[in-house]
C-alpha cells in the first residue's frame, strides 16, 4: 500500500530522538526537542524528569487563565517498524477514533472541556495530542489483505505528546511528554490500554492546567527602571 493513500498516517522513524539539557544556572529550564512537538526552548519543567514531564512557557505575561479547553482529535503516529501494508485507511481511522474517544472521556474527568460549538469558540485554550511510535503489525503471516482483527499493537518506545495553546494568540502555553507504557494487545482488547494511557495523559493535563492558572494569577513583572545618567 502506498503511503499516499492516507496522508494522515504519520510515520515515526525514530520517535524518541529527544535532546534535553538543563542549564546549571537555572535547573528548571529545558532545551527539549521531539519529532512531534518540535523545540521546547524557553520552557521550564513543572513536573517529571529526564525527557518526560509537564513543561510551561517561561515568557512573562503570556499566561492566560484556564477556564475551558477545546480538544482537537489526537493523532496516531505509527513506528517505521509497522506493517503498513496491513493497515488499511479504514482500520487506521477506527484506531484513531478509539483513542480519541478514550482521550476525550478521561480528559473531561480532569479538566473542563468544550463539548458544544459555543463552548469551543469561547474556550480559553486549545489542545492537540499524539500517541507516537506505536507499532502495528499483523498477528500472522497472511498474504491477503489484513482486517483490523488481524492486527497486533505494541507500545514499546511509544510516547504521548500534547501541546496546550492560548486560543486568542495561538501561543503555545504548555506541553506534555510521557511514556506510553501498555501491554501488547490485539484490536479486540485495544480499548483497555487506550483508556489507561488516556487517564495518564489527562492527569498530566490537570497538572499543566494548575501551573498555567498559577502563572496567570501572578502579577506582571515590574518595569525596569531607566538607567541613571
C-alpha positions as CSV (number, residue, x, y, z in Angstrom):
1,X,0.0,0.0,0.0
2,X,1.4,3.4,-0.9
3,X,1.7,6.0,1.8
4,X,-0.2,8.5,-0.4
5,X,-3.4,6.6,0.2
6,X,-3.8,8.1,3.6
7,X,-1.5,11.0,4.4
8,X,-2.9,11.4,8.0
9,X,-1.0,8.2,8.9
10,X,2.3,9.8,10.1
11,X,5.3,7.6,10.3
12,X,7.9,7.9,13.0
13,X,11.3,6.6,12.0
14,X,12.8,7.1,15.5
15,X,10.5,8.8,17.8
16,X,12.5,9.3,21.0
17,X,15.2,11.3,19.3
18,X,14.9,13.7,22.1
19,X,17.6,16.1,23.3
20,X,17.2,17.6,26.8
21,X,19.6,19.9,28.5
22,X,19.5,21.8,31.8
23,X,21.4,25.0,32.5
24,X,23.4,25.0,35.7
25,X,22.2,28.5,36.4
26,X,18.5,27.5,36.0
27,X,17.8,23.9,36.9
28,X,14.2,24.1,35.7
29,X,15.0,25.4,32.2
30,X,14.9,22.8,29.5
31,X,16.1,22.7,25.9
32,X,13.9,19.8,24.6
33,X,13.1,18.8,21.1
34,X,10.8,16.0,19.9
35,X,9.7,15.0,16.4
36,X,6.0,15.9,17.0
37,X,6.2,18.9,19.4
38,X,9.4,20.2,17.9
39,X,11.6,22.5,20.1
40,X,10.5,23.5,23.6
41,X,13.2,26.1,24.1
42,X,12.2,28.7,26.7
43,X,10.1,26.2,28.6
44,X,10.5,25.2,32.3
45,X,9.7,21.9,33.9
46,X,6.6,21.7,36.1
47,X,6.9,18.0,36.9
48,X,8.6,14.9,35.7
49,X,12.2,14.1,35.0
50,X,14.5,13.3,32.1
51,X,12.9,13.5,28.7
52,X,9.4,13.4,30.2
53,X,7.1,15.7,32.1
54,X,4.9,18.8,32.1
55,X,6.5,21.9,30.7
56,X,5.4,25.6,30.8
57,X,6.4,28.5,28.7
58,X,8.7,30.8,30.8
59,X,8.0,34.1,29.0
60,X,6.4,36.6,31.4
61,X,3.0,38.0,30.5
62,X,2.0,35.1,28.2
63,X,-0.2,33.1,30.6
64,X,-4.0,33.1,30.3
65,X,-6.3,31.7,33.0
66,X,-7.5,28.2,32.1
67,X,-11.3,28.1,32.2
68,X,-12.2,25.6,29.4
69,X,-10.2,23.7,26.8
70,X,-11.1,22.8,23.2
71,X,-9.7,19.3,22.4
72,X,-8.9,18.6,18.8
73,X,-8.8,14.9,17.8
74,X,-5.5,13.3,18.8
75,X,-3.2,11.8,16.2
76,X,-1.9,8.2,16.0
77,X,1.7,8.1,14.7
78,X,2.9,4.6,13.9
79,X,6.5,3.4,14.0
80,X,8.7,2.7,11.0
81,X,8.6,-0.9,12.1
82,X,4.9,-1.2,11.5
83,X,3.4,-3.4,8.7
84,X,2.0,-0.6,6.6
85,X,0.6,-3.0,4.1
86,X,-1.7,-4.4,6.8
87,X,-3.1,-1.1,7.9
88,X,-6.0,0.0,5.7
89,X,-7.2,3.6,5.8
90,X,-10.4,2.3,7.3
91,X,-8.6,0.5,10.1
92,X,-6.4,3.5,10.8
93,X,-9.4,5.7,11.2
94,X,-11.0,3.2,13.6
95,X,-7.8,3.0,15.7
96,X,-7.6,6.8,15.8
97,X,-11.3,7.2,16.7
98,X,-11.0,4.7,19.6
99,X,-8.1,6.6,21.1
100,X,-9.8,9.9,20.6
101,X,-12.9,8.7,22.4
102,X,-10.9,7.5,25.4
103,X,-8.8,10.6,25.5
104,X,-11.9,13.0,25.5
105,X,-13.7,10.8,28.1
106,X,-10.8,10.7,30.5
107,X,-9.8,14.4,30.0
108,X,-13.4,15.5,30.8
109,X,-13.0,13.9,34.2
110,X,-9.9,16.1,35.0
111,X,-10.5,19.5,33.4
112,X,-13.4,21.5,31.9
113,X,-13.7,20.6,28.2
114,X,-15.7,22.2,25.4
115,X,-18.5,20.0,24.1
116,X,-20.5,22.4,22.0
117,X,-19.7,24.8,19.2
118,X,-20.3,27.8,21.5
119,X,-18.0,26.4,24.2
120,X,-15.3,25.6,21.7
121,X,-15.5,29.1,20.3
122,X,-15.1,30.7,23.8
123,X,-12.7,28.2,25.2
124,X,-9.6,29.8,26.7
125,X,-7.2,27.1,25.5
126,X,-6.9,24.6,22.6
127,X,-5.1,21.2,23.0
128,X,-3.8,18.7,20.4
129,X,-2.2,15.4,21.4
130,X,-0.5,12.5,19.6
131,X,0.2,8.9,20.5
132,X,3.5,8.4,18.8
133,X,5.7,5.4,17.8
134,X,3.0,2.7,18.3
135,X,4.0,-0.4,16.3
136,X,1.2,-2.1,14.4
137,X,1.8,-5.5,12.7
138,X,-0.3,-8.4,11.6
139,X,-0.7,-11.3,14.0
140,X,0.3,-13.9,11.5
141,X,1.9,-14.0,8.0
142,X,-1.1,-13.5,5.7
143,X,-0.7,-12.9,2.0
144,X,-4.2,-11.5,1.8
145,X,-5.2,-8.1,3.0
146,X,-5.4,-8.0,6.8
147,X,-8.5,-6.9,8.6
148,X,-8.4,-4.9,11.8
149,X,-8.9,-8.1,13.8
150,X,-5.6,-9.4,12.4
151,X,-3.6,-6.5,13.8
152,X,-1.3,-6.6,16.8
153,X,-0.4,-3.4,18.8
154,X,2.9,-2.9,20.6
155,X,3.7,0.2,22.8
156,X,7.4,-0.4,23.3
157,X,9.0,3.0,22.9
158,X,5.7,4.7,22.4
159,X,5.1,8.2,23.8
160,X,2.2,10.6,24.3
161,X,2.8,14.2,23.5
162,X,0.4,17.1,23.9
163,X,0.5,20.9,23.5
164,X,-1.8,23.5,25.0
165,X,-2.2,26.8,23.2
166,X,-3.9,30.1,24.1
167,X,-6.9,30.4,21.8
168,X,-6.6,34.2,21.3
169,X,-3.0,34.3,20.4
170,X,-2.3,30.7,19.4
171,X,0.8,30.9,21.6
172,X,2.0,27.6,23.0
173,X,1.5,27.8,26.7
174,X,2.2,24.3,27.9
175,X,3.5,20.9,26.7
176,X,3.4,17.3,27.9
177,X,5.6,14.4,27.1
178,X,5.1,11.0,28.8
179,X,6.0,7.4,28.1
180,X,3.0,5.3,26.8
181,X,3.5,2.1,28.7
182,X,1.0,-0.6,28.0
183,X,0.8,-4.3,27.3
184,X,0.8,-5.6,23.7
185,X,-2.7,-6.5,22.5
186,X,-4.9,-7.1,19.6
187,X,-7.8,-4.9,18.3
188,X,-10.4,-6.7,20.4
189,X,-8.8,-5.5,23.7
190,X,-7.2,-2.3,22.5
191,X,-9.7,-0.2,24.3
192,X,-8.2,-1.1,27.7
193,X,-4.7,0.2,27.1
194,X,-6.0,3.2,25.3
195,X,-8.2,4.0,28.3
196,X,-5.2,3.6,30.7
197,X,-3.0,5.8,28.5
198,X,-5.7,8.4,28.3
199,X,-6.1,8.5,32.1
200,X,-2.3,9.1,32.5
201,X,-2.4,11.9,29.9
202,X,-5.4,13.5,31.5
203,X,-3.7,13.6,34.9
204,X,-0.7,15.4,33.3
205,X,-3.0,17.9,31.6
206,X,-4.6,18.6,35.0
207,X,-1.1,19.4,36.3
208,X,-0.5,21.7,33.4
209,X,-3.8,23.5,34.0
210,X,-2.9,24.1,37.6
211,X,0.5,25.5,36.6
212,X,-1.0,27.7,33.9
213,X,-3.5,29.1,36.4
214,X,-0.9,29.8,39.0
215,X,1.3,31.7,36.5
216,X,-1.7,33.7,35.2
217,X,-2.5,34.8,38.7
218,X,0.9,36.2,39.3
219,X,1.3,40.0,38.9
220,X,3.2,41.1,35.9
221,X,6.9,41.9,36.5
222,X,7.7,45.4,37.5
223,X,9.1,47.5,34.6
224,X,12.8,48.1,34.7
225,X,13.9,51.5,35.9
226,X,15.7,53.6,33.4
227,X,19.5,53.7,33.9
228,X,20.7,56.8,35.7
229,X,22.6,59.2,33.5
